[in-house]
Amino acid sequence: MSLRLRLLLMIGVSLILLWSAVAIWMLHELRGEMRLTLDQRLVMSARMVGELMSQNPAAWDGQRAKVGALALSLPPAQKGLACEIRSLRGEVLARTPSALPEAAEAPAPGFAEREIKGERWRTYTYEAHGLRITTADRMAERNTLLRDVMVAAAVPFVVALIGGLIVLWLGVRSGLAPVERLRRALASRAPDALTPIHALPMPRELQPLVATLNQLLERMSAIIGRERRFTSDAAHELRTPLTAIKTHLQVARITRGKDAEIALDYAEEGAARLQHTLAQLLTLSQVEGPFSWDDGHAAHAEEIARLAMRDAAHDAPGRIVFDRDGDSAELVLPQALAVTALRNLLDNALRHSPVESAVTLELRCSNDAACFRVRDRGPGLSAADLALVTNRFWRRGSGRGSGLGLSIVRAITERFGGSFELAQRPEGGLEAKLMLPRAKRA
Amino acid sequence: MRVLLVEDDELIAHGIMAGLRARGLTVDGVATAAQAEAALSGVSCDVVILDLGLPDEDGMSLLRRLRSDGMALPVLVLTARDAIEDRVAGLRAGADDYLLKPFDLNELVARLHALLRRAAGRSVDVIEHGPLRLNPESGEVFLHGQPLVLSRRESALLAALLHACGRILSADQLKDSLYDFNEEIESNAINVHIHHLRRKLGAGIIETVRGVGYRIGTAGA
């Protein structure tokens, strides 16, 4: 149900109920008052007639001997009050002509409702000064009067109620107009639009909502942009070796002899590159993902250094010089990851320094961390490149490698609370410093 | 047809060059934007294959600059990025065609021939010249409907002369379209190929314009 309909129903229904209750109450009171007033009129009239008769007993004494009721000329009253004067014995002394048809017997004193010749009357009988005076109203007239008064009271009431409902509808509509505008603005957007919502004048209550929505959109757009870039980069990195493999395989098919063999060698080199890139991508996504890494191997700093050196120096045995102090430490992160991080640093150092030059790996353990430093004698990196170096798929020029090595190192240190820095050495070359936290001793 | 390949990935460049050479094309490979510019100003080639991810400059901006300098050669862009924006940007920057890595070597060759054909203003892939018919892509030559056996160089030479549509080509221009700049060329190599063509297609097929060069003559004479 829409907010507008709910508001309208809630306020409208309560308004109608409240006003109706008030109206019923009021009309009920009014009706009672009217009856009372009309009855009082009967009483007053009867008394007045009694008083008038008592002031002039001669008039009716004389009359009584002679003619009858018709001689006393009470004004004719087709509508309204009727009046009849009888003696206590029951003789009719006077009456309004044809107004109150003659009843057989004289009524008892007080109020009564009687049916006389098919018409209902409300009568009041009053005895005084030896006379019995009856005043009467037609019930039909009383009821008509009552209805007229009720209608006169009810019509403005109903008009006010309808007017109130219309004003309510207009008010709710204009009050909710900003919400409706916002709804339209949102509905008219493309489902994948990530541009902020703006240019709508919004009431204070909606401003935080729109602001939050815009912030969310902005964040999402940044995240989606980054992911899209990553996917595009990853596709590029995977397609490049794949292209090499495919092209060389096709060349191998259309050439013969030595050319075909060379092409197959190249295809194999492409496959190795593809494998390396895939492995690095998987490692990165695992380190960045929510997976548990506990491989059950306690990671000792010195063992990590030895394993990483063995892996890295595969093609260049003896190029890495290991320098350590006596202490070794157990580290907080899984062995496989620690080795991966350190091996990536050693790989880079070996790849980017002259073939005959040595690469130093220094290990120092402090109370809460193990510090690995890898130093090379390569050309180093400019300050601008140092800022970019951990970006995914960044590599200098058309350098070999997946461009993911340092991204992986950074992801590992971020996940396990270590740190990683690269710095230009004053004497030339690059120093990579990898700090990995020690496990808490039990 | 002489192709300039601008591709920084050594492995891919090797593959494309080997593949195109095996299909009878002459290919020069360069790895950077700077080398590409130097090569384009130095030798005459017919079509350029351009990889967008170059180490020294984005391929797209290189292409834009070359086009604004008036380079009119057909350019086929190679890239591993398949977003539509990338493709549209490539075509806007002045590429004539677009191929996504990894591609099929046959498709690459077919597209190169199609580019060359369009650049020459032809709409069918067979060049007809009197009773002579040449399919540049397959290298097949027919005279009066009979297939002729020509060597790769001979059919390339014939294609170059036919592409020129009667313009005179110098010996150096013919050499450029037959040999890439790593190949050793004997001084009379072009003369030998012309001699063979005349023997197979009739003496009038290639006219010698003394002191200037050669142009296509009439076949079967």
Interface residues (C-beta under 8 A of the other chain):
Chain A: S232 A235 H236 E237 R239 T240 P241 L242 T243 A244 I245 K246 T247 H248 Q250 V251 I254 T255 D259 I262 A263 Y266 E269 G270 R273 G397 S398
Chain B: D8 D9 L11 I12 H14 G15 I16 A18 G19 A22 R23 A31 G53 P55 D56 A80 R81 D82 A83 L100 K101 P102 F103 D104 L105 N106
